[in-house]
Amino acid sequence: MTKPPRSTVRVHDTDVVPRSPVAAALLCILTVGVLGAVRHGKVNGELRRLGRARGSMSFPFIRANPAVSVLAWILGLLLWGLVAYSLFTFVRELVVDRRDFEPGDITTVAGTLVFLAPLWLTSLHTGQRIRTAQHLVGIQPQPTMPLRIAASSVAFPPLGLWRQQREANRAWTTWRQP
């Protein structure tokens, strides 16, 4: 017996697939970010197709390069792991080894946090694209939504992916054909 086709939604001239945000986050955790990168690329690809399908303008409304977004997500996840390990080690040294906190430690921690820039930027840009898509389909987007997506991606990448998929689904499912 064959599976029924996945429910697609027609938004303007583009077919998009609303996906489960919870499944996106759980699969990101279970596959150590691999399927998270795939989902991140799929959302950016759908946003790109939506941006190009709007009318006969010579420029796209939503500029997105899914391949670059996926590479930035993967690099960001690798660097996120490095930062998480470094911060864990730093806190362990302070608590378990009872090492004294020194003034130079602040610059070390702040310098380590710079490694989160690729994950922050790709999540922020994807959030801005989702906000534009919500505007194009007639939803009043939240002005702080891209920052919330980026902040939650930096704090815990599956949480950022969950917010990203949830907001994209909100755009896809509220669209009504005229």
Secondary structure as UniProt FT lines:
FT   STRAND          9..11
FT   TURN            12..13
FT   STRAND          14..16
FT   HELIX           21..30
FT   TURN            31..33
FT   HELIX           34..53
FT   TURN            55..56
FT   HELIX           66..95
FT   HELIX           104..113
FT   HELIX           114..116
FT   HELIX           117..136
FT   TURN            137..138
FT   TURN            143..144
FT   HELIX           145..155
FT   HELIX           157..174
//
